Amino acid sequence: MKRIKSIALVFLLAAIAISSQAQTYTPAPENIKARQQFRDDKFGLFIHWGPFSIPGAGEWVMNERGIPYNNYKRLMDFFNPIEFNAEQWVSMAKNAGMKYITLITRHHDGFSMWDTKYSDYNIMHSPYKKDIVKMMADECHKQGIQLFLYYSLLDWGRDDYPHETGKTGQHAGRTGHGDYASYLQFMKNQLTELLTNYGTIGGIWFDGHWDQTQPEGAADRTSRINWKYDEIYGLIHKLQPQAMIGNNHHMTPFAGEDFQMFEKDLPGENKSGLSFQEASLQLPVETCETMNNSWGFNLNDNNYKTVKQLIHYLVKGAGRDVNFLLNVGPMPNGKIQPEFTDTLKAIGQWMQANGETIYGTRGNIYPPQDWGVVTVKNKTYFVHILQPNSDGPIFMPGIKGKIISATVRGGKKIKFKQQAEGAFLYLDGVQPDAIDTIIELQLQ
């Protein structure tokens, strides 16, 4: 019994030591500055693209169809995106009002979209033979767009990934045993390439932690392996101190992370069943969403969200102080389908007219209401009325500060009444906007 207690004590002390080491991360000044810029930017483009685009059934096609890895990786021999044009992609994002791009560099199928020395399963061994990451990085730097790099923590093909304890990739045909020390070194080598060879990177967007945990919503979501994030995150912060780290684990941020992610939900919502976590009050927050129901190119998915729905998503996010990362799944030839480009163009037109009410604002200063949200910049409150109340005035309960004027954006002043319980905004004679009626309140 004493020996068991001694062993338990050793493990406890080791756990405390590991925890203490992990908590020593102090973000560099340039990282703090990057976080502020990220919160100001508010709107980004997510790009899911690779050989998985060829079957036209989404990025999980290998796992969902139980395709053995040795069969699946033949897609590399067919991946020849001769219509890809980095300038067009980056311009499209910029014209949509987006300030950054998050690009898939390696998804769960293990294919690397750059000239890596640590895997033969990469773009340089495809018929295309051009470094996608380099072309995107060069164009982003040229056009003044921040580039974030998505990197999968799990791999459905490699034997050294701890696949025995993973939830996915179980039909890949692997017979070897996982060796995390080997796999960790592989990831470090690849991350070093990405953070050394492509100029300034905005951040690393990790995904796949959930492969080694119980499902979202479980009482205990402890990972079945020790990912050694202190080593991974430490390497990233050493190579590029300003680069922000996020991890799509659907939990409270871990030590060393610089922003928090939500997937297909705004904080406080959980329509997807992936968002049981609460939004961080210390770190920037981002939510990502699809334009139809698929991340990767899907021939059968015609469930396109409207321009109004997506602008509302963006506005509601800003009102909660949350960035909106909107996804496109390019076609295997490198073109982006018109349903996506047309929608982005329309969003860009709205942002050109109303971006002042989104960029550089802060949310969570006034809670979301049934009628909409409020974004704040200095002493200006931008009241976004997304669901107009036809029965009477808009009521803003508990608003702090004295209102000195209320004006329809780009139009006339309106009447208001402020009292202890809150403020009433009278919209008599105001024609509701089809997407978002914005009232500017100047506070004293």
Order of alpha helices (4+ residues) and beta strands (2+ residues): alpha-alpha-beta-alpha-alpha-alpha-beta-alpha-beta-alpha-beta-alpha-beta-beta-beta-alpha-beta-alpha-beta-beta-beta-beta-beta-beta-beta
